[in-house]
Amino acid sequence: MKTYPADEKHVRPIGRSLFRDGIRYLSWSCASVEFEFTGTEVTAEIWTDWVLDEPWKVIFQGYLAVFVNDEPEPRRSFPIDAGTNSYPIYKSDRTETVKIRIMKLSEAAFDKIGIAGISADGEISPTAPLSRRMEFIGDSITCGFGIEGKSGEEHFRTETENPYINYAALTARSLGADFHLISWSTIGVYSSDCKDENAEKPNDGWIMPMLYDYTDIGIEGVIGIENHIEWDFGSFVPDVIVINLGTNDVSFTKDIPERLEGFKKAYTDFLKNIRDKNPESVIICTLGMMRGELFPVIESAVRDMGDSLIHALEFDVQTPEDGFGSENHPNAVTHRKAAEKLTEKIRDIMGY
């Protein structure tokens, strides 16, 4: 067995990730490495910052999935134990040439994972990228929060979080596109989820416009990086960018006119920044799977931009008939319906 670093000489990173001191750090949902391999066995040395020093922290344990040869379901998904450990990735009783993808299922808010090395009894090499590219910017919905939960009353745990079957991944997969997810639970554009009903100021200490320009602010402090590392927007140029934000902002904006204006300004400023970083991308502004009170404000911001490549799309709100995921988040049925609506919209715009 020979051990390879998860650098771009040996693997293709999919999603934003940092490579530092021989470790490929995966934080974002669906962040992956993919490679071709000829042989019989692959293992990986994997690190995590997650620790079980309190019993309740088991709900935040990180999860990875392994996909082989574009199969629609993972060969296996598994939790990552504290520290650095070796995990079996692939094994066959005969020599084969296969494509392997190691994907992070748990979200950036709860755990970080690093691939410290990939050991194989044959050579590994990066796969080729797909011709279409998409980026999704969102909150817990885009993380696949609670998507595999059995009911709205069920409490969240990373074990029931699965971004690979959410509306974003389903859309990208149906259109044959590589995709990045930039998503974080509770996050907003103007105000992240505001627990204080009497708050007079937005909860803006951690909002999406603070994160978007950088590769992975969330992991920097964990691994001792002092200065923010800017994302190289030329390394992944999306044909389509989908924004699904506003669900958490409404906890502060309510129906207060000046707060609605504050949200519109923040959303417009964020749109302008996204356009500046992605001058030729189609942008689709969505909302509505859990609640859609701010969609008219988003529509107004899109109109005011006067940009023919920016569109608005309202998702249907989840229903009791379709059921709910953990903590009343959208389940797989709702995500599938949203993916169908979004896919149709993108086909219409892009001519796919």
Phi, psi and omega in degrees: 000133177248141182257130181244143171286153179275052177265175186286352173287333187244334182224159173257113174289138176236120189096160179292132178205155178256139172245112184221131175051042175081005181242132173267111183269125177248119177243312187293150176303137180067004173300137191215166161234143182226142181205158172262149188209138172240118182163207183235342188210139176224135171231166179220140172270120188232133180251150171217153175273352181292136176226151179255061180273351173224137184305325183292342183288354178298335181288348182251013181296141182285152179228141174238159173230151177240125178246142180235127173053042175062023175297142185292337179244148178292146173297324177199150169230147190203152176282154180255121181284159182302147178085210179243125183219161178266136182231136174291134181249317183205142175208137179222153178275001176215157180291128180221158171257119185225161172254129184237134174236128174255118190236139176275127180261325180281156189269167185296331184294337191247336181198155173241147181227142177228137176265109186272348178173152177238121181255134183213155177267027176197179181284147172238150181209154182295148173279168177275143178289159174281163184280337180254147183223138179223150176230138179237130182242121185195195183246215184299329179298317180286342173280350186073028181303122173066013187297332180257011176292155185274339181198167178293339180279345182287134179286153181292146165205150184298338180299333180257013178262126184214091181291343183289343177246019178274177184301324184291306181297320178299318179297310181298318181294321181292335180262004178066044185241143163292148182215149174244140172248123174246093189215151184206130180298145178073359189278152177228186177263317182255319178214125171288172187312124186252108183282337182275109181298335183258013181300138180255351179232150179295151176277080189250023178285341180209091182234160187301321179302338177285334187264330197298324185285352189242157182296310183192080180300326186299331183263347189302311181293329181295323184251014170081028175268123186271325182253137182301137179261116182289144176285139177275096184293344176281347183280340179210103183257105185288139168289322182225135174242129179246126177253125177232077182226153182129342180298319181275333181300328186294341177295338176255317185295325184048231177236035184269120189307313183292330177286324175297321176294322177297319177296316182299318179296315180297319180294317180296316178299320179293319176301317180297320179293318178298317178296321179298321181279338184225073191296339185245002183282144166285136180240130178240121182261116186240164174187157167129352185294325177255321178196151187227025184302328185268003181298319176301326178291320177296316176303318179296318178298319179296315179299316183293335178295328180061034183247117185292347180263006177249128185233162175239143179217123179264124175281156173283140179287140179304152183234155176301328180298325179275345179088174182228152172272189182305139178052040176061027174273161181299138176266186185297327179296312180297319178298319180296319179294320177295320179298319179298317180293317180292319179299317179298319179297316181292319176302318181296317182287314188270345182074023179291000000 
